[in-house]
Every structure is written in structure tokens, then in C-alpha cells.
Amino acid sequence: MSFSSEVKEELAKVLPQARHCRLAEISAIMHFAGQIGANGDGSVAIGFSTSGSSLIKKGFTLLEITFNIGKSLKSSDPEFEAFTRAMGDCYDKVSDLVLKSSCCKRAFLRGAFLASGSVSDPGKGYHLEFVCRNDAQADQIVKVCSDFEIPARMTVRRGENIVYVKEGEMIGELLSVMGAQNSYMDFENRRIYKDVSNTVNRRVNCETSNIRKTVTAASRQLDDIRYLEEHGILQTLPDTLREAAYGRLEHPDATLSELGAMMDPPVGKSGINHRLAKLSEIAGKRYN
């Protein structure tokens, strides 16, 4: 099972106790994936444009406990009339009156994600999105997310309005807001592990690069010093340069700091680096 499916399975088990929260969640489900159709015998059918079993089961459960709507329903039934009044136009955004409180906004996001959301495996990348029917629904998702200080963005992909969140920390926060606490903990554990692993790899790569540069520089310094020594030039140079040269010859693997500490008197890293650079400069002039 994918991580996204695991999140939906968990959200499907979250059943609001308050009717206003149930209304907010079923409103989101109907507006993002709901279908209402009339049959020839005067009965009506309510369904969902999805094959996800978690959404279907949750949707019909909310219809039953919120509006007393069962499997058999007629358009003249008072339950259906109450339901259609509460839903309004399912191809528009959910009524703002339904989303007055924070708990209802959480339920709304939960329903919207069950109906049209997905989230990538945190081990592969960070991406959570809602597929919306139109701009109005996309704007509403962005606004409700912002009420929880979660920055969501909009785009259009293959003609569909998409609202997405790509920051790992914000995706974790959104999972928590929607009520997927177990998925949130799993996501955070995997996100932290991935981030720490990436940080360690970057540091190792950086240190490896620095070591490679140091070895290359030391090798070049040794070549320059040997050239000066073989051609009798080293003996003509000032004591400070000769001391640095012989120190490098005797300790080819020493760092600049270690080499500087061997001088008499000791010099700092920049000081020994200056002396070695001067030796290379002299050797370079001789090469040319």
C-alpha cells in the first residue's frame, strides 16, 4: 500500500462527533468528488467519482449519520431536500458558513484530501496535492490552508486546477491538521532521517573534496620544492622559505596548520600558506 493510501485509510477512520464538523467534511467530499443522479422511477442516487474504498465508505457513513440518508432515497424525501440545500452547487466552493470554526476547517481539509488528494512517499520526495474542479475550489483550499499557516500554491496541469504543498515540514503539519496523526509521525520520522542522511552525505562529499584539493596542492608543492632543490635554487632562498620547503618535504601529509606549528617560531595557517605559495611562484618562473 502506498503512503498516500495509508493516509487516506487513517483519515477515513476519523469520524467527527459534532454535526457541524460532519457537515463540513461531507460537503468537501461532495464538492470535490460527489455525484447526484436521478433515476426513472423518481429515486435519486448519490455517489462518488472515485474507486477508493476508504472514501466511499466514509462518504456513505457521513450521509447516514448527518442527513439520515440510506441506500433508498427519493427526490421528494425531506432528507434529500435538506441535503441538497446544505450542499448547494457541488461544482462551486463549499459555503463559507460551513467553515466558521477551526474544527470545521480541519474536517473540510480531511474531506477534500479523501476526495481528491494525494501525497508522495517521504522517502522519495515531498509533494502533497489536491485536484480541484475549478478555480473557486482551488482558492478555497489555499485560503483554508493559510488559516493554519500552511503555504499552498496553485497551478494548472493538463487542464486541472491543482493546489500543492512541497515543503516537507508543511506537509507534515497539514497531515496533523487533517487528523492523520499516525501518518504524521511516520512522515516526520522518515523526513528527519532523510534530511539527516542528506546532510551527512553533503558534509562527507565536501570533506572528500577538501581532502582531494589538499592532496593535490601538497603534491604540487612537493614537485615545486624538489625542482628548486635539484636546480640549486632552494639553497639561495631566505631561511623562512627554506624552512617551509624542508618542512613540507619531511611531512608531505601534514596540514597547513600542522606544518605551520613546526616552524621556529611557529606561524599560522595563512603564514605557512604564503611561504609555500611563494616557493611555487619562484618555481613557476623558473619553469617558464
C-alpha positions as CSV (number, residue, x, y, z in Angstrom):
1,M,0.0,0.0,0.0
2,S,1.3,3.4,-0.9
3,F,1.9,6.1,1.7
4,S,-0.9,8.2,0.2
5,S,-3.3,5.2,0.6
6,E,-2.2,4.7,4.2
7,V,-3.0,8.4,4.9
8,K,-6.5,8.0,3.4
9,E,-7.2,4.8,5.3
10,E,-6.3,6.6,8.6
11,L,-8.4,9.7,7.7
12,A,-11.4,7.5,6.8
13,K,-11.5,6.2,10.3
14,V,-11.7,9.8,11.8
15,L,-15.4,10.4,12.5
16,P,-16.3,13.9,13.8
17,Q,-18.5,13.9,16.8
18,A,-20.1,17.3,16.2
19,R,-22.7,17.6,13.4
20,H,-21.2,20.9,12.1
21,C,-17.9,19.1,11.5
22,R,-19.6,16.2,9.8
23,L,-21.4,18.7,7.6
24,A,-18.1,20.3,6.7
25,E,-16.4,17.0,5.8
26,I,-19.3,15.6,3.7
27,S,-19.6,19.0,2.0
28,A,-15.9,18.8,1.0
29,I,-16.4,15.2,-0.2
30,M,-19.4,16.1,-2.3
31,H,-17.9,19.2,-3.8
32,F,-14.7,17.5,-4.8
33,A,-15.9,14.1,-5.8
34,G,-19.7,13.9,-5.3
35,Q,-22.3,12.8,-7.9
36,I,-26.1,13.1,-7.7
37,G,-28.2,11.5,-10.3
38,A,-32.0,10.9,-10.9
39,N,-33.4,7.5,-11.8
40,G,-36.5,7.0,-14.0
41,D,-38.6,5.7,-11.0
42,G,-38.3,9.0,-9.1
43,S,-35.5,7.8,-6.9
44,V,-32.1,9.5,-6.7
45,A,-28.6,8.2,-6.5
46,I,-25.7,9.7,-4.6
47,G,-22.2,8.5,-5.4
48,F,-18.6,9.5,-5.6
49,S,-16.3,9.8,-8.6
50,T,-13.6,7.5,-7.2
51,S,-12.7,3.9,-6.8
52,G,-11.2,4.5,-3.4
53,S,-13.0,2.3,-0.9
54,S,-11.9,4.5,2.1
55,L,-13.7,7.5,0.6
56,I,-16.9,5.6,-0.4
57,K,-17.3,4.0,3.0
58,K,-16.6,7.3,4.8
59,G,-18.9,9.2,2.4
60,F,-22.0,7.0,2.9
61,T,-21.4,6.8,6.7
62,L,-21.4,10.6,6.9
63,L,-24.6,10.8,4.7
64,E,-26.3,8.4,7.0
65,I,-25.4,10.0,10.4
66,T,-25.6,13.6,9.2
67,F,-28.7,13.5,7.0
68,N,-30.3,10.1,7.7
69,I,-29.8,9.2,4.1
70,G,-29.7,5.5,3.3
71,K,-29.4,3.4,0.2
72,S,-33.1,4.1,-0.9
73,L,-33.9,7.8,-1.5
74,K,-36.4,9.8,-3.5
75,S,-36.1,13.4,-4.6
76,S,-39.3,14.2,-2.7
77,D,-37.9,13.0,0.6
78,P,-37.3,15.7,3.2
79,E,-33.9,14.2,3.9
80,F,-32.9,14.7,0.3
81,E,-34.2,18.3,0.2
82,A,-32.3,19.1,3.4
83,F,-29.2,17.5,1.9
84,T,-29.3,19.5,-1.4
85,R,-30.0,22.8,0.5
86,A,-27.0,22.2,2.7
87,M,-24.7,21.2,-0.2
88,G,-25.6,23.9,-2.7
89,D,-23.9,23.8,-6.0
90,C,-21.3,21.0,-5.8
91,Y,-19.3,22.5,-8.6
92,D,-18.8,25.7,-6.7
93,K,-16.8,26.1,-3.4
94,V,-18.2,25.0,-0.1
95,S,-20.3,27.7,1.7
96,D,-18.2,29.9,4.0
97,L,-20.9,29.5,6.6
98,V,-19.9,25.8,6.9
99,L,-16.3,26.8,7.7
100,K,-16.6,29.2,10.5
101,S,-14.7,27.3,13.2
102,S,-11.2,25.8,13.1
103,C,-12.5,22.3,13.8
104,C,-14.8,22.5,10.7
105,K,-11.9,23.7,8.6
106,R,-9.9,20.7,9.7
107,A,-12.8,18.4,8.7
108,F,-13.1,20.2,5.4
109,L,-9.4,19.6,4.5
110,R,-9.8,16.0,5.6
111,G,-12.8,15.5,3.3
112,A,-11.1,17.3,0.4
113,F,-8.0,15.2,0.7
114,L,-10.0,12.0,0.9
115,A,-11.9,13.0,-2.3
116,S,-9.1,14.5,-4.4
117,G,-5.8,14.5,-2.5
118,S,-2.5,12.5,-2.7
119,V,0.9,12.7,-1.1
120,S,4.2,11.3,-2.2
121,D,6.3,8.8,-0.2
122,P,8.5,11.0,2.0
123,G,11.4,8.7,1.2
124,K,11.2,9.8,-2.4
125,G,10.2,13.4,-2.2
126,Y,7.9,16.0,-0.7
127,H,4.7,16.7,-2.6
128,L,1.0,16.8,-1.4
129,E,-1.7,18.0,-3.7
130,F,-5.5,18.4,-4.2
131,V,-7.1,18.2,-7.6
132,C,-9.9,20.7,-7.8
133,R,-12.8,21.1,-10.1
134,N,-12.4,24.8,-10.7
135,D,-10.6,28.0,-9.6
136,A,-13.1,28.7,-6.8
137,Q,-12.4,25.4,-5.1
138,A,-8.6,25.8,-5.5
139,D,-8.8,29.3,-4.0
140,Q,-10.8,27.9,-1.0
141,I,-8.2,25.2,-0.3
142,V,-5.4,27.7,-0.4
143,K,-7.3,30.1,2.0
144,V,-8.1,27.3,4.5
145,C,-4.5,26.1,4.4
146,S,-3.3,29.6,5.1
147,D,-5.6,29.8,8.1
148,F,-3.3,27.1,9.6
149,E,-0.2,29.0,8.4
150,I,0.4,26.4,5.7
151,P,1.5,28.0,2.4
152,A,-0.2,26.2,-0.5
153,R,0.2,27.1,-4.2
154,M,-1.9,26.7,-7.2
155,T,-1.1,25.6,-10.8
156,V,-2.9,24.1,-13.8
157,R,-1.8,20.7,-15.0
158,R,-3.4,19.1,-18.1
159,G,-6.4,21.3,-17.7
160,E,-6.9,20.5,-14.0
161,N,-6.7,23.0,-11.1
162,I,-4.0,21.8,-8.7
163,V,-3.3,23.0,-5.2
164,Y,0.0,21.7,-3.8
165,V,2.4,21.9,-0.9
166,K,6.0,20.9,-1.4
167,E,7.8,21.8,1.8
168,G,8.3,18.7,4.0
169,E,7.7,20.4,7.3
170,M,4.4,22.0,6.0
171,I,3.2,18.6,4.6
172,G,3.7,17.1,8.0
173,E,1.8,20.0,9.6
174,L,-1.1,19.5,7.1
175,L,-1.3,15.8,7.9
176,S,-1.6,16.7,11.5
177,V,-4.2,19.3,10.9
178,M,-6.4,16.8,9.0
179,G,-6.2,14.3,11.8
180,A,-3.8,11.7,10.4
181,Q,-1.6,11.6,13.5
182,N,0.0,8.2,12.9
183,S,0.8,9.1,9.3
184,Y,2.2,12.5,10.6
185,M,4.6,10.7,13.0
186,D,5.6,8.3,10.3
187,F,6.2,11.1,7.8
188,E,8.2,13.1,10.3
189,N,10.4,10.2,11.2
190,R,11.1,9.4,7.6
191,R,11.6,13.1,6.7
192,I,14.1,13.7,9.6
193,Y,16.0,10.5,8.7
194,K,16.2,11.6,5.0
195,D,17.3,15.2,5.9
196,V,19.9,14.0,8.3
197,S,21.2,11.4,5.8
198,N,21.4,14.1,3.1
199,T,23.2,16.5,5.4
200,V,25.8,13.8,6.3
201,N,26.3,12.9,2.6
202,R,26.8,16.6,1.8
203,R,29.4,17.0,4.6
204,V,31.2,13.8,3.6
205,N,31.3,15.0,-0.1
206,C,32.5,18.4,1.0
207,E,35.2,17.0,3.2
208,T,36.3,14.5,0.5
209,S,36.5,17.4,-2.0
210,N,38.6,19.4,0.5
211,I,40.9,16.4,1.1
212,R,41.3,15.9,-2.6
213,K,42.2,19.6,-3.0
214,T,44.6,19.5,-0.1
215,V,46.4,16.4,-1.5
216,T,46.6,17.9,-5.0
217,A,48.0,21.2,-3.6
218,A,50.6,19.3,-1.4
219,S,51.7,17.2,-4.4
220,R,52.2,20.3,-6.5
221,Q,54.1,22.0,-3.7
222,L,56.4,18.9,-3.4
223,D,57.1,19.0,-7.1
224,D,57.9,22.7,-7.0
225,I,60.2,22.3,-4.0
226,R,62.0,19.3,-5.5
227,Y,62.6,21.3,-8.7
228,L,64.1,24.2,-6.7
229,E,66.3,21.8,-4.7
230,E,67.5,19.9,-7.8
231,H,68.4,23.1,-9.6
232,G,70.3,24.6,-6.6
233,I,67.8,27.4,-6.2
234,L,66.4,26.4,-2.8
235,Q,69.8,27.0,-1.1
236,T,69.8,30.6,-2.3
237,L,66.4,31.5,-0.8
238,P,65.7,33.2,2.6
239,D,65.7,31.0,5.7
240,T,61.9,31.2,6.2
241,L,61.2,29.8,2.7
242,R,63.9,27.0,3.1
243,E,62.4,26.1,6.5
244,A,58.9,25.8,4.9
245,A,60.3,23.8,2.0
246,Y,62.1,21.3,4.1
247,G,59.2,21.0,6.5
248,R,56.9,20.1,3.5
249,L,59.5,17.6,2.2
250,E,59.7,15.9,5.6
251,H,56.0,16.0,6.3
252,P,54.2,15.6,2.9
253,D,50.8,14.7,4.6
254,A,50.7,17.4,7.2
255,T,48.0,20.0,7.0
256,L,48.9,23.7,6.7
257,S,48.1,24.2,10.4
258,E,50.3,21.3,11.4
259,L,53.1,22.4,9.2
260,G,52.9,26.0,10.5
261,A,53.2,24.7,14.1
262,M,56.5,23.0,13.2
263,M,58.2,26.3,12.2
264,D,60.6,28.1,14.5
265,P,58.9,30.3,15.6
266,P,55.5,28.8,14.7
267,V,53.4,30.5,12.1
268,G,49.7,30.4,11.4
269,K,47.9,28.7,8.6
270,S,47.9,31.8,6.4
271,G,51.6,32.4,7.1
272,I,52.8,28.9,6.0
273,N,50.4,29.0,3.0
274,H,52.0,32.3,1.9
275,R,55.5,30.8,2.1
276,L,54.5,27.7,0.1
277,A,52.8,29.8,-2.4
278,K,56.0,31.9,-2.7
279,L,58.0,28.8,-3.4
280,S,55.6,27.7,-6.1
281,E,55.7,31.2,-7.6
282,I,59.5,31.1,-7.8
283,A,59.5,27.6,-9.3
284,G,56.9,28.7,-11.8
285,K,59.1,31.5,-13.0
286,R,61.9,29.0,-13.4
287,Y,59.7,26.6,-15.3
288,N,58.9,29.3,-17.8
